[in-house]
Amino acid sequence: MLQVEHLTKVYDDGTVALKDVSFQVPDGQFLAVIGLSGSGKSTLLRCINRLIDPTEGTIIWKGEDITAASQEDLRRIRRRIGMVFQHFNLVHRSKVITNVLAGRLGYTSPALAMANRFAKADRERALVQLARFGLDGKAQNRSEELSGGQQQRVGIARAMMQEPEMILADEPVASLDPVLAHSIMQYLEDINRIDGVTVLCSLHFLDLVQRYGQRVIALNEGRLVFEGLPEEIDDKMFKDIYGQEAERVG
């Protein structure tokens, strides 16, 4: 169980990104996090794994207070939380397999990792993950040679190298066309359904939420304005989330 309680984040410039946000996510759930750009979605996900420190509130995962964790404890916790980024966050001039192996950094000594000396078992695991995500034969390519959809699959393979219990996917399809977006979302759905990994996925578009989300939270200007099932988002709630000028499509 993930418990977010009264979470607030105020940046140094005074920007209030999150305002008293509270919700819970049972283990194994696919939670969609929706809202306009600037609503606080990315800040929320980054607070959960402490890439950003919250200003107030607590985040408790499997009974452990992430917000109070020491750096040593945080390193251990982050091993179990994979992150998938909107812009892939790959080292473009490095080989695909090197990027995927970066998912084992939490399990490897820094000296060996710097020398790109990973265990044989890790290299074999990386090849298995690449095959799973349709990237057979791409291990030795430089990441910059791949298409956007392929690069995002490398990012997902890297996250799975951590053997995660939870994945935070921050706008993972925002840079992709609709066909590729569904392909990436289906991979995340399979990870959730087959591997039992809890997924928190921030999204813009309601059609993706309705297709893939088991449950939804919505943010507007840093406040939680909805928590429930995708089908419970009626026209009034849609405008509360996206603004009075927004028009629902489909």
N, C-alpha and C positions, 0 to 999 in steps of 0.2 A: 504493500500500500504506500502510495505517495500522498503526503498531506502537506498542502500549502496553506499557511495560516497567516492572515493579516499582512500579506507581503506588500511592501512599499519600496519603491526605488526612486530616489531623487538624485539626479546627476549634479556634478560640481557647478555647472552653469545655472542650476536652479530648475532645470527641466524635470517635471514629475512624470516619470515613465509608467509607474505602477502605483495604484492607490488602493490599499487595503484589500488585496485580492486573496480570496480563500476558496479552495476546492480540494477534492480528493480524487485520486485515480487508483482503482483496484489493480492489483497485479494482473498482467495479461490483457489489459484493455487497449484499444486503439482510440486515443482521444484526439480529436481535431481542435485546434486553437485557431479561431478566425477573428477577422477584423481588418480594417483598412491599414495601409502603411502608416506607421507612427502610433498605432494603437497600443503598443507595448508587447506584442507577441514575441519578438526576438529577445527583448530584455527579460521577459518571463523565462524563456527556455534557458538563457544564459545564467540566470540566477539559480536555476535548479541544479546545475553542475558547478556553480560558483566561478564561472568565467567572469561573471560580474557579481560583486558583493551587494546584497540588498541593504537598504537603509534601515528597514524595520521588518519584523515578522520572522517566521521560522519555516523551514522546509525539512520535513521529516520523511525519510525513506527507509522502509523496512525497520522502523523503530529507531533509526539513527538520525540525529540532528545534523544535517549537512551544514546549516548556517553556523554551527558552533564547532565544526570539525577543524582540527589542526591541519597544517600542511601535509604532514605524514598521513593522517587519516584521510584527507581529501584525495591524495594520490591513490590510495587503496579504493576509495569509493568511485573515483573516476574510471578505474579499470572496468567497472561494470556498467558504465553509462556511455554508450556510443553517441557520437554527434555527426549529423549530416548537414552540410551547409548549402545555402542557396548558390553560391559561386564556387562550389566544389572544394575549395581550400586545398588544392593539390600543389605539389612542387612540380611545375610544368616541365622543367628541363630534366627531371628525374624519370627513371623508368617506372612503368606502371607497377611492377612488383615491389619496387622500393616504396612507392606511396602506400601500397596495401600493407606492407610489413610495418609501416609506421603505427598501425593499430596495435602492435605488440610492444610499443615503447614502455608501457607501464609494467611489463613483465620482464624486461631486458635491462641489463646494466647499462648506464649511460655511455660508458666507454665502448662497449661492444656495438651499441646502437650507432654511435658516431662513426664507427668504422664500417657500418653496414654489415656487421657480422651477426647474423641471426641464426638461430638453431635450425638444423635441417628440418625438424618437425614443423617449425614455423613457416619455412619456405614451402613445404608441401601443403600446409594448411592454406597458404596464400593462393596457390594454384587451384586448390579445390574451390575457394571462394570466387576466384575469377571465372572458373567454369560455371559455377552456379548462376552467376549474373551475366552469362553470355559473352564473356570476354576471353574465350579460349584463343590462344595464339597471340594475345596482346601483351603478355607479361614483359617482353623486352622492348616494347614501343615506349617512346617518350610520351608522357601524359599529354603534352601539347599537341600531339599528332591525332588525338582522338576527338570525336564529335562531343558536343555538349552532353548528350544523353549517355554516351560511353563514359565520360568523365564523372558524371554523377554516379554511375554504377561502380566505378572505382572507389568513389567516396563511401558508398554503402558497403562494399567489400572490406574496405579499411575499418569501418565501424564494427563489422561482424568479426574481424580478427580479434577484437577485445573479448569475444564471448560475452556480449553484453546481456544484462537482464532488463535494460531499458535503453531505448533510442530516442534522442531528441532530434527531430528533423525540422530545421529552420527554413521554411519556404523552399523545400527541396525541388519544386518544379516551376518556380517563378521564372526561371531563365529558359524554359523549354516550351516548344509548341505543344498543342493539346494532345496529339497522338503520343509523343514521347512522355508527356506528363502522366498519362494513364499507365504507360509501361513502368515508369519509376514507382508510381503509387501501388501498382500490383506487386512489385518486389517488396515494398514495405508491408503490404497486406500479408504476403506469404511469410515474412519474417515474424509478424505478429501471430498469425494463425498456426503455422507449422512449428516455429521455434518457441512460441509462447513468450516472446519478448514484448514487454510493454512499450507502446509507441505513443509519443506526443508529437504531433505533426502540425505545424502552423501553415495555414493556407489562406489565400485570398478568396477563392471562388467556391460558391455554395454547391455547385454541381459535384465537385470533387468531395466536398464534405459529406454530401448525401450518399455518395457512392461508397466511400471508404470509412467514414467515421462511425464508430459504435456509439460514441457520445461526443458532445460538443461543449466547449466553453467559448464565449465571445467577449472580446475586449473592445471598449470604445474610450479613447483618451485615458487609457490606463486603468479604467474601472471594469470590473466584471459585470456585464449587462445581461448575460444569459448563461445558463447551465442546464443541459438536458439532452434530449434525443434530436437528431437532425430533422426528423419530420415534425418536430414541435416548433420549428422556426416559421411562424406565420408571417403575413405581410407586414403587420405592425412591428413584430420583433425584427424583421429584416431591415426596416427603416431605422429602428433603434440602433442596430449594429452598424449599418452602412450609411446612414444619413437620410434625411427626408427627401433629398433630390434623387436618391438611388432608385433605379428601376430593376425589378426582378425579371430575369430572362428565363423562359422555359416554364 
